[in-house]
Amino acid sequence: MSSVESNSWGTPNLLTGARIAAVPVVVVLLFFPGPWASFFGALCFVLAGATDFLDGFLARRHRLVSRLGKFMDPLADKLLVSAALIMLIPLGRVPAWMAFLIVGRELAVTGLRGLAASEGIVLAPDRWGKAKTLLQMAALTALILHYPYDGIDFHGLGMWLLWLALIATLISGVSYFRVFFRQYPETPLP
């Protein structure tokens, strides 16, 4: 292990920690109806989402990849997205069934990644996984904004993007399972 790897709290992991810390802030802001709370909730969500791209870039560029970061980064994404989806259900901004499918996929893939890691199988993100993340972030930002600003129907835009995100989410989930089962060693049942 290099000295860089042993420093688990480098800048990328601090950014991931900031993303996790933003989750309760977004949740609290979504308790308050109205355009201002929605605006600040969306702003916090966007800033937290931006750390996802920034921490990965910094980790790769400066070789600050750590085991902690590999674990915390996808967890932070899932916490942020799941919390926003769940909070938008009672506000009537997201249908519960869509939130269920997206959160269910996230949990299933997280479990699959854990199983894969225990078998020495690496399930790297593919283009569908990256598209899924980007579409989810864009859709949820628009749905958190919700109210029209400068004549833009953010709720309508958010729902359109959420449909695209749902499609990418499901395709990505199927893709992970296909890759896993192609590599999974068959073991006889006892």
C-alpha positions in Angstrom: 0.0 0.0 0.0 1.4 3.4 -1.0 1.6 6.3 1.4 -1.1 7.9 -0.7 -3.4 5.0 -0.2 -2.9 4.9 3.5 -4.2 8.5 3.8 -7.9 7.6 3.6 -9.0 11.1 4.3 -7.5 12.8 1.2 -9.4 15.4 -0.7 -11.5 13.0 -2.8 -12.8 11.2 0.3 -13.5 14.5 2.1 -15.6 15.5 -1.0 -17.4 12.2 -0.7 -18.0 12.9 3.0 -19.4 16.3 2.1 -21.8 14.6 -0.3 -23.0 12.4 2.6 -23.3 15.4 4.9 -25.5 17.2 2.3 -28.1 14.5 2.4 -29.8 15.6 5.7 -29.6 19.3 4.4 -31.5 18.3 1.3 -34.0 16.3 3.3 -34.7 19.2 5.7 -35.1 21.7 2.9 -37.7 19.4 1.3 -39.8 19.5 4.4 -40.6 23.1 3.7 -42.9 23.7 0.7 -42.3 26.7 -1.4 -40.0 28.0 -4.1 -37.2 29.3 -1.9 -36.8 26.0 0.0 -37.0 24.1 -3.3 -34.4 26.4 -4.9 -31.9 26.0 -2.0 -32.6 22.3 -1.8 -31.8 22.0 -5.6 -28.7 24.1 -5.1 -27.5 21.9 -2.3 -28.3 18.8 -4.4 -26.4 20.1 -7.4 -23.4 21.0 -5.3 -23.4 17.6 -3.7 -23.8 15.9 -7.1 -20.9 17.9 -8.5 -18.6 16.4 -5.8 -19.3 13.0 -7.3 -17.6 14.0 -10.5 -14.9 16.0 -8.8 -13.8 13.4 -6.2 -13.5 10.7 -8.9 -11.5 13.1 -11.2 -9.1 14.0 -8.3 -8.7 10.5 -7.1 -7.7 9.2 -10.5 -5.6 12.2 -11.5 -3.6 12.4 -8.3 -3.6 8.6 -7.6 -5.5 9.1 -4.4 -7.7 6.0 -4.8 -8.3 4.2 -1.5 -10.4 1.3 -0.4 -12.5 3.7 1.8 -13.2 5.8 -1.3 -14.2 2.8 -3.4 -16.7 1.9 -0.8 -17.9 5.4 0.2 -18.3 7.0 -3.2 -21.1 4.7 -4.6 -22.7 4.7 -1.1 -22.8 8.5 -1.0 -24.4 8.6 -4.5 -27.1 6.1 -3.5 -27.8 7.9 -0.2 -28.2 11.3 -2.0 -30.4 9.9 -4.8 -32.5 7.7 -2.6 -33.1 10.4 0.0 -34.2 12.9 -2.7 -36.5 10.4 -4.4 -38.1 9.3 -1.1 -38.7 12.9 0.0 -40.2 13.9 -3.3 -42.9 11.2 -3.1 -45.1 12.8 -0.4 -44.7 16.2 -2.2 -46.4 14.6 -5.2 -43.3 15.3 -7.4 -42.3 11.6 -8.0 -44.5 8.6 -8.4 -43.8 6.1 -5.6 -43.5 3.2 -8.2 -40.7 5.0 -10.0 -38.8 5.7 -6.8 -39.3 2.1 -5.8 -37.8 0.8 -9.1 -34.8 3.2 -8.9 -34.0 2.6 -5.2 -34.6 -1.1 -5.7 -32.1 -1.3 -8.5 -29.6 0.6 -6.5 -29.9 -1.8 -3.5 -29.8 -4.8 -5.8 -26.6 -3.7 -7.6 -25.0 -2.7 -4.3 -25.7 -6.3 -3.0 -24.4 -7.8 -6.3 -21.2 -5.7 -6.1 -20.6 -7.0 -2.6 -21.1 -10.6 -3.7 -18.9 -10.0 -6.8 -16.1 -8.5 -4.6 -16.2 -11.6 -2.4 -15.7 -13.8 -5.5 -12.9 -11.6 -6.8 -15.1 -10.2 -9.6 -14.8 -6.5 -10.4 -18.0 -4.9 -11.7 -16.8 -1.6 -13.1 -19.3 1.1 -14.1 -20.2 1.1 -17.7 -21.6 3.8 -20.0 -25.2 3.0 -18.9 -24.2 3.4 -15.2 -22.6 6.7 -15.9 -25.6 7.8 -18.0 -27.9 6.7 -15.2 -26.1 8.8 -12.6 -26.1 11.9 -14.8 -29.7 11.5 -15.7 -30.8 10.9 -12.1 -28.9 13.9 -10.9 -30.4 16.2 -13.6 -33.9 14.8 -13.2 -33.9 15.1 -9.4 -32.4 18.7 -9.6 -35.3 19.7 -11.8 -37.9 17.9 -9.6 -36.5 19.5 -6.4 -36.8 22.9 -8.1 -40.3 22.0 -9.1 -41.6 25.5 -9.5 -41.4 27.4 -12.8 -38.4 29.8 -12.9 -38.0 32.2 -15.8 -40.8 30.4 -17.7 -39.2 27.0 -17.5 -41.5 24.2 -16.2 -39.0 22.4 -14.0 -41.4 19.7 -12.9 -42.3 18.8 -16.5 -38.6 18.8 -17.4 -37.8 16.7 -14.3 -40.4 14.1 -15.1 -39.2 13.8 -18.7 -35.6 13.3 -17.4 -36.7 10.9 -14.7 -38.3 8.6 -17.4 -34.9 8.6 -19.2 -33.1 8.0 -15.9 -35.5 5.1 -15.1 -34.7 3.5 -18.5 -31.0 4.0 -18.1 -31.2 2.7 -14.5 -33.0 -0.5 -15.4 -30.7 -1.2 -18.4 -27.6 -0.5 -16.2 -29.0 -2.9 -13.6 -29.5 -5.7 -16.1 -26.1 -5.0 -17.5 -24.4 -5.5 -14.1 -26.2 -8.8 -13.5 -25.3 -10.1 -17.0 -21.6 -9.2 -16.5 -21.7 -10.9 -13.0 -23.3 -14.1 -14.2 -20.9 -14.4 -17.1 -18.0 -14.3 -14.7 -19.5 -16.1 -11.6 -17.9 -19.5 -11.1 -20.6 -22.2 -11.0 -20.6 -24.1 -7.8 -22.6 -27.2 -7.3 -25.3 -27.0 -4.7 -24.7 -29.1 -1.6 
